[in-house]
Amino acid sequence: MTKSEIPVMPQFFDRYINLADNVLILDALTQGATFENLVPAKTLEALGDLRYAPDKWTVKDIIQHVIDNERIMSYRALRFARNDKTALPGYDEVLFGYNTNAVSRTIADLYDEYAAVRQSSIALYKSFDEDMLLRSGLAFNQTISVLALGFVLVGHATHHANIIRERYLPLLS
């Protein structure tokens, strides 16, 4: 199924979904299977632990955030695909960000973890049939389908890669 087949476009999450191409969900997930496809590792290594402004995350923090978010969205997709109607809460990304150890990790290590988590998401989405993809649930006070959550995974990573390109890469000039 493609992005255009999302039954209801969820508010808030649409900002990420709109960044994904209108291709089959498995193709979209596979295209972003490594963060290297979004931003070369050598580029981020050159940035080190720079921040583009006070109190902003480092690029390592951003990658860790994308990894954490992918795990949470995949968990939501699993619950809804299995027809679990429990309303799921949002999560505090700032709290998560302050409680990681991303700055002590290497870009290569973070890229490896991202690839592993994305491969897990791809395997999960391969297991879903059309009925499962169209199931929905309540997350962060928004009704969202399993299909939409898959495109959130793709668009969220793209969103943060765009932030890195727009706000961090100029620091190298």
C-alpha positions in Angstrom: 0.0 0.0 0.0 1.1 3.6 -0.7 1.0 6.8 1.2 -2.1 7.9 -0.9 -4.0 5.0 0.6 -3.7 6.2 4.2 -7.4 6.2 5.3 -7.2 9.3 7.5 -4.3 11.7 7.5 -3.5 12.3 11.2 -2.8 15.8 12.4 0.6 16.4 13.8 2.0 13.3 12.2 1.1 14.6 8.7 4.3 16.8 8.8 6.3 13.6 8.7 4.1 11.6 6.3 4.2 14.4 3.8 8.0 14.1 3.5 7.7 10.5 2.3 7.4 9.5 -1.3 4.1 8.0 -2.5 5.5 4.5 -3.0 4.8 1.2 -1.4 5.4 1.2 2.3 8.1 -1.5 2.2 9.9 0.4 -0.6 9.7 3.6 1.5 11.1 1.9 4.5 13.9 0.2 2.5 15.0 3.4 0.8 15.8 4.8 4.2 17.2 1.6 5.6 20.5 3.3 6.6 21.0 6.8 8.0 24.0 6.9 5.6 21.5 7.1 2.8 20.2 10.4 4.4 23.4 12.0 5.6 27.0 10.6 5.1 28.7 9.5 8.3 31.9 11.3 7.4 29.9 14.6 7.3 28.5 14.0 10.8 31.9 12.9 12.2 33.3 16.2 11.1 30.7 18.0 13.2 31.7 16.1 16.4 29.5 17.4 19.3 28.8 20.8 17.9 25.3 22.3 18.5 23.9 24.9 16.1 22.5 26.9 19.1 22.6 26.6 22.9 20.4 23.9 24.4 20.0 22.2 21.0 20.9 18.5 20.4 24.1 17.3 18.9 23.8 15.2 15.7 24.4 12.2 17.8 21.4 13.2 20.0 19.3 13.6 16.9 20.2 10.1 15.5 19.4 8.6 18.9 16.1 10.4 18.9 15.3 9.0 15.5 16.1 5.5 16.7 14.0 5.9 19.9 11.1 7.3 17.8 11.3 4.4 15.3 11.0 1.9 18.2 8.0 3.7 19.7 6.2 4.1 16.3 6.8 0.4 15.5 5.5 -0.6 18.8 2.3 1.4 18.2 2.0 -0.2 14.7 2.3 -3.6 16.2 -0.3 -2.9 18.8 -2.8 -1.5 16.3 -2.1 -4.2 13.7 -3.0 -6.8 16.3 -6.3 -4.9 16.8 -5.4 -3.6 20.2 -7.7 -0.7 20.9 -5.9 0.6 23.9 -5.2 4.4 23.6 -1.4 4.9 23.7 0.2 7.9 25.2 2.7 10.2 23.6 6.2 10.3 24.9 8.5 13.1 26.2 11.2 13.4 23.6 13.1 16.0 25.7 13.1 13.6 28.7 14.3 10.8 26.4 17.0 13.1 24.9 18.4 14.1 28.3 18.6 10.4 29.4 20.6 8.9 26.6 24.3 8.4 26.3 24.5 9.5 22.7 27.4 11.9 23.2 29.7 9.1 24.3 28.8 7.0 21.3 30.3 7.1 17.8 28.4 8.0 14.7 29.2 4.5 13.3 27.7 2.9 16.4 24.6 5.0 16.1 24.3 4.3 12.4 24.6 0.5 13.1 21.8 0.7 15.7 19.6 2.8 13.3 20.1 0.1 10.6 19.2 -2.7 13.0 16.1 -0.9 14.2 15.0 -0.1 10.6 15.6 -3.7 9.6 13.3 -4.8 12.5 10.7 -2.3 11.3 10.9 -3.6 7.7 10.5 -7.2 9.0 7.5 -6.1 11.0 5.8 -4.4 8.1 6.5 -7.4 5.9 4.3 -9.4 8.3 1.3 -7.1 7.9 -1.4 -7.7 5.3 -3.6 -5.0 3.9 -6.2 -5.4 6.6 -3.6 -4.9 9.3 -2.1 -1.9 7.5 -5.6 -0.2 7.5 -6.2 -0.8 11.2 -5.9 2.2 13.4 -5.7 3.2 17.0 -5.3 6.2 19.2 -1.8 7.5 19.8 -0.9 10.9 21.2 -4.6 11.7 21.1 -4.7 11.2 17.3 -6.3 8.4 15.4 -3.6 6.9 13.2 -3.4 3.8 11.0 -0.6 1.2 10.9 0.1 2.4 7.3 0.4 6.0 8.4 2.8 5.0 11.2 5.0 3.3 8.6 5.2 6.5 6.7 5.9 8.5 9.9 9.0 6.3 10.3 10.2 7.3 6.9 9.3 11.0 7.1 10.5 11.5 10.7 14.0 10.3 9.7 13.9 12.6 6.6 12.8 15.5 8.7 15.8 15.2 11.0 18.2 14.6 8.2 16.9 17.9 6.7 17.5 19.7 10.0 21.1 18.4 10.1 21.7 19.6 6.5 20.0 23.0 7.1 21.3 23.9 10.6 24.4 21.8 11.3 26.2 21.5 8.0 26.7 25.3 7.7 28.8 25.0 10.9 31.5 23.2 8.8 31.9 26.3 6.5 
